[in-house]
Amino acid sequence: MSLSMYQASAPRFAHTLKNLSAILGKAQAHAAAKKIDEQVLTSARLYPDMFALARQVQIACDTAKGAVARLAGVEIPKHEDTEKTFDELKERIAKTLAFIATVQAAKIDGSGEKDIALKLQGKDVTVKGMPYLLGRAWPNFYFHVTTAYNILRHNGVELGKGDFIGTP
Amino acid sequence: MSLSMYQASAPRFAHTLKNLSAILGKAQAHAAAKKIDEQVLTSARLYPDMFALARQVQIACDTAKGAVARLAGVEIPKHEDTEKTFDELKERIAKTLAFIATVQAAKIDGSGEKDIALKLQGKDVTVKGMPYLLGRAWPNFYFHVTTAYNILRHNGVELGKGDFIGTP
């Protein structure tokens, strides 16, 4: 049996975004218990020229919604990057999940050979759906979710790999 | 067109492991230029109870070889966890890549419905090939490669997302 493009995309992005939302919930509880201003955590970063936590969450959401929309051939919903608190970041994830849920499997299945138009470092590039999903969307998505997790771990929030993987 | 289990596994693991090897090469050059003992970097971690860089690389390799071997139904090669230098870690990746290259596509294709035996937190568990690949192997693999990257960035090694994604 082979995988459908849908099975390999929308439900997997949704699963990990739900895990990320729960991770942010734990960070929020940690901040409340320790009387830490939430924005100390949402603006934390691992190195001065790396993105802060809030931006990592925004890019994870954008990678998921961009991949699902491009593969399905529907417009990518615009979400402004204004989130500063954990509630706002969880709401950003909820909006992304709501969009992903509107896209039917039939729209994405068969998109493996479809031309996907991307802007990469300012240049217009066209790639096929399958290498786009496997070689760009997936690594990029997991990169930003993992970096969000690492920023929180580095700041002492108690999380484990189970929070990241969830119950697949 | 749908994805084959092979397309979604062996060549993608190999691609990212090659990127990880190049990232370790940059870290090695950085250590040499700054006269930093390599083991300061290979033993670096983001938080006291997180794994050090060397262990992140070992687990990334183990996740890739474990997934490819389990899906193909061949024995998982044993690699001892003794690496301490960048050359040793690059050699560990090279051994993993050499194993992955021995597995033929036909062995992995059709493994989506296959029962995969795993030990999860000490318990014997059986999952199907597809959810194993998409829900466990992929997120776990990218988690450890990203964390290796983040440890190096946090320690001042100059890397960019392009090093992680490569040319897919």
Interface residues (C-beta under 8 A of the other chain):
Chain A: M1 S2 L3 S4 M5 Q7 A8 R12 H15 T16 L46 Y47 M50 D109 G110 G112 E113 M130 P131 L134 G135 R136 W138 P139 N140 Y142 F143 T146 T147 Y149 N150 R153 H154 G156 K161 F164 I165 P168
Chain B: M1 S2 L3 S4 M5 Q7 A8 R12 H15 T16 L46 Y47 M50 D109 G110 G112 E113 M130 P131 L134 G135 R136 W138 P139 N140 Y142 F143 T146 T147 Y149 N150 R153 H154 G156 K161 F164 I165 P168
